[in-house]
Amino acid sequence: MKTVRRLALAVSLCLLAPSADAAIFSLIDTGEIYSSGNAGATWTPLAALPVHDAVGLAAGASTSELFVMTRSGTVYRSTNGGAAWSAVGAITASDVAAFTINYDASVLALTESGTLYRSTNGGSTFTGYAALTGSNFVSLARGPLGRLYALARSGEVYESTNQGTAWTAVGSVTVANAVSIRRKVAELYLLTETGEIYRSINYGRAWTPVGAITASNMRAILDVGSTLLAGAETGEVYASSTGATWAAVGAVNQLRLRALGADTPLATGVPLDETAPKFVVHAPYPNPALSSRGSTFGFELASPGTVRLELYDVAGRLVGTRGPIAFSTAGRHEIAWRPSRLSAGAYMVRLVTESGRTAVTRWSVLK
């Protein structure tokens, strides 16, 4: 295969419950697919599709089912883990920008101009499902609590709480080169072409810069277990556990990759947040609270470990922390907290375990 190809990278996958040993795939826009079994360190050619405009790769209902979509709307499907592929259907659109597989195994495709298409038969046929009011869309991802998120290149973030039927602009990042939005547990991460990483803990309403990758022409961000992966147009793959600091882990040795994906199934019929939880957070009490007294934050742990509390204002700024605090048993626990010098208003409190599990609760403070 050629070592230099004209490609572009944009991850089209948000994992539901990634495992540490998940197979990772990279997609070249001329149709070549590479696989990695060691978290992106090394890559092996896997298959080639007869296309020149591939835009994304996503897992279906099992580890052996994968989908690829092209900008011109053709859908390819593999039932053997990516070794063999067949065209199964097409959309009557020429500007497909991103796609994902929903909880019910339907295929959702978003065009650059804002039309959302849906297929309920494995990509064989599509119908126009909704129209977003923005333009120049670059990414589509699933979010917490069954939400869907769409990202425009100019940084506007749109949300759907009813599986794509209706959409609302909820927040934005002041950039002109956004490329990808992805979920990691209850958080959202946004990547720009120049490597800046933004995080939202309140469903895309406010965004905070948390880190940067020292590379240009970034195109994708993907969560694999507790790790975030990001890909550059020139094939380099970077990893981070928090989005703050990044390290190069490998390269696909192809220029302008189009997508990263994994074989972790997306379609389960049940959103992640409605499955049996391992980390449960209860509403703080009292709430609202007097700033001079604070509140108690209750939660349940599936195993012993440490917990850290982080306090954010409505603009997404970190204004206080407590912990980490160690707990020697699983089950229900509480942390009393009275942050100092706190103004009256609404806040978000994020609880973080040592394993990286997070949960967010709302908290109001009275003077």
C-alpha angles and dihedrals in degrees: 000000000000115000095212120050137163104251143139128212127227122150113229100185137089112183122226100202109353120198126213091241096049116139111244123210134199121203125208117206091235088062106263116137123202127191134208127195096182105062095275100311095118132014134207128195109253110170145335130227125204094245139105102194109050113162107180152355128215139172120245130204097315140027090259096052118084134166132205124190131194129215089246090058106257117142123210125192134198124194097183104059097279101307095113130022139191133189109248106173148328145230121230092238134098100199106060106160105176144351142189141184114249128219091264091053092254116144114236121195126185123200125215089248093055108262115138117209126194133201123191096181104063097279097308096119133009136200129198104260107176143345122229118212095224130074143217094045118187108172143033124191143163117245140193121304094019094301126147125215132200124192128206120208090243090062103260114143122209126195135201120194095181102059096274103313095113131018135202131190103240108169146337146212116224098240137113098211111052111155111171144016124195141169127238109187104301096346134083124219126199125198127201127206091249093054105260115146122210127187133202124194096178104062097277098309097116129018131203126195107240106168149333139231115228094229137087132230095036114178113173149032125195136173119226111179108308092340131089118215125197129188132210126215088246093057103260116140122209131192136205135168095208107015091249102094125025135197129194109246104174147318137242091218091229128110120237103006115200107208147359123210143158137220095242105122117247100190114078103135090240127078115238092246092058097052122095101295126227093196119038124185123197128207113274119249131250096026117200093035136189111252090229092058108031125196143269118249116207128198143156126235125204090209139007116284147110130297130200126196121213124190121209131183123224090272090059095252118146106239103167147003137200124194151311089236120185124226119193096201139047121241134059121352138166136212121198113211135180108177113207127240093012122165122220113267146080122314141177119228116202120198115204126190124207089252091059099256111144138189132179131213131181122243132184125203128205125198 
